[in-house]
Amino acid sequence: LIETGKPGKALQIIRSVQDAEAGNFELYLAKGIALNLTGKFNEAQSEFKKALQLCTENRDDVAYSIAQSFIQINKPLQAVKYLQLACEFNPENLLVLYDLALNYEKIDCPEKSIQYYQKYIDLDPFAEHVWNNLGLLYSSLDDFVNACEAFDFAIAINQNYYTAYFNKADLYFYKNDLPGAILVYRELLSQDATNTRALCDLGNCYEENGNFEEALRTFKHAILLAPDCADAWFGKGMVYFRQKRYRLSISCFKKTVSLQTDNSDYWFMLGEAFARSRRLDQAIDAYSTASSLNPLDYEAWMACAQALFRKKKVGEAISMLAQLYQFNHTNPTINYRLAAYHAYQQDYMNATKYFERGLKLNYHEHQEMFKLFPKTKAV
């Protein structure tokens, strides 16, 4: 009944047999778990205490089961308390050490988490997933050297453990060491030459590094292996976009949105490519789709408004930004953009209002507004 989500009914049965089974620790353990699931945490801990008092063997397993009960209801702090107890009963219980590390991470104690992963590795040095987790923790602490070492151990133990390769490459990318990331992806591809995710990530690194020809070659290879890989088509489109080959980028982005119709980033870049090609109606449609898919993406709204402005539909541009402004009134760029649009409409009162708000939020950005909208400088 507990396992099928009926703790209330389980408690009725437990109470009916409790007097006859007063010395059975498992009954108190089950009762505590059921009480936890019904939100009676204090009563549950009282039952758990009795279970631990009555248990004479494998007490670490009992404490571990109690901890699991708290993990199930998302109370990692209480889980740690019982996991620590389980660790005292049996310092070599790998399940306990692993869950201690995980739950210390949940309560934002990465150093303690690392400590218990290290204890785990002392007992089982060939656990590649633990080395990988250690690498992630060191990464979160910006400890590049230890993070790389941990990922390298994971890879050395299992050369087909691709998660560690990706995490190591991400670390190099985060540190802006693109050649380092490229080497990691090449190493992965030497193990699995058909890994399209690695190919796409490698292509992105080449693109970021300005090596457009190598990036194109990599994305084309990924598409050859997986013609329906949206990321590969998008990467190819991004290279063409950065090369200002907008017609080709539009073709790629169209393919991308046909493969993943609900990805706002893909629609946004299709809008950008249309806008650069002066195909403003298509740009507006693409930006509108992006903003409807992700209403929080203010850049899509602003880009759409700018396309409307370029079509001399300034009133529509203002209406669009007015909707956006309700939730982004502290964004200086939106204030300056509204100021400019109102100025072009000769609505100087509103233009001044938004301009002054922009100045308060970011004074220096007003120069950018003058550059983009030169007529506003004379107002």
C-alpha positions, 0 to 999 in steps of 0.5 A: 500500500505504501509503494502504491501511494496509499500510506493512509490505508497502510497506517490503518493496517499497521495500527491494527497489528501494532500491539501484537508486533510491538517488538518488530522494528520493521513495523515501526519503520513502515509506520514512519515511512507512511507518516512521512508520506502523509506529512506527519514528519515529527511523528514519523521521526518518533517511529524511526527512533523506535525502529533503530532502537529495536533493530540489532543487525544491519542497522545501516540498512535501516538508517538508509531506508529512513533516509530514502523516505526523506529523499522521496519527499524531497527533504535532503537535510533530514536525509543527510542526518540519517545517512550520516547515522548509517555511515557511522554504523557502516563506513563502507556502505557504498550506497550510503556514501553515494547518497550522502554525496548527492544530498550534500550537493542538494543542500549546497555543500559541494565540499562535503559532497566531494569528501564523500565521493572521495571516500567512495572512490577509496573503496571503489576506485574504478567507479567511472560515474563517481569520478564524473560526478567529482569532475562536475563538482570541481567544475562548479567550484572553478577547480579546473585542474582537479575537474579535468583530472577527475574526467580523465580518470572516468575516461581512462576507466571506460573509454566509451563513457561519453558523458565524461568526454562531453563534460570535460569539453564543456569545461574547456569551452567554459574556460574559453579554451576552444582548442582544448575542447576540440581535442576532447571532441576529436578524442571522443570521435576516435572512439565513436566516429558516428556520434552526431552530438559530438560532431555538432559540438565540434562544429560549434567549437570550430565556428566559435574559433572562426574556422568556418570551413572546418565547421561546415565540413563537420556539420555536413558530415553530421548531416550525412550521418543523420539527415534529420539532425536539427542541431547539425542543420542549425550549426550549418546555418549559423556558419553561413549566417556569420559568413553573411551568406544569408540565402544559404543560412535561410535554407538551413534554418528553414530545414531546422524549424521543419525538424523542430517546430517548437524551438524558439531559438531556431525561429529567432535565427530564421528571423535574423537571416530574413531581416538581414536579407531585407525580407521583413514580412518573413522576418516578422512571421519568424520572430512572432513564432519565436516570441509565442514559443518563448514569451520570456525571450525579449530579444525576439519581441524587440527584433520583431518590433524593429522589423515593424519599424523598418517597414514604417509600422511604428505604431505596431512596433510601439504596441508590441514593445508596450506588451513586453514592457509590462514585464521588463520595465527595468530593461534599459534597452527596451526603454531606449527603444520605446523612446526612439519609436515615440520620437519618430512618432513625434510623441515627445512626451512619451519619448522623454519619459522612456528616455529618462527611465533609460538614463536612470537604468544605464546612462551610457547606453543612450549613445547606442540609441543615438547611433541606431536612431540618429534622428532622435539626437536632434529631438 
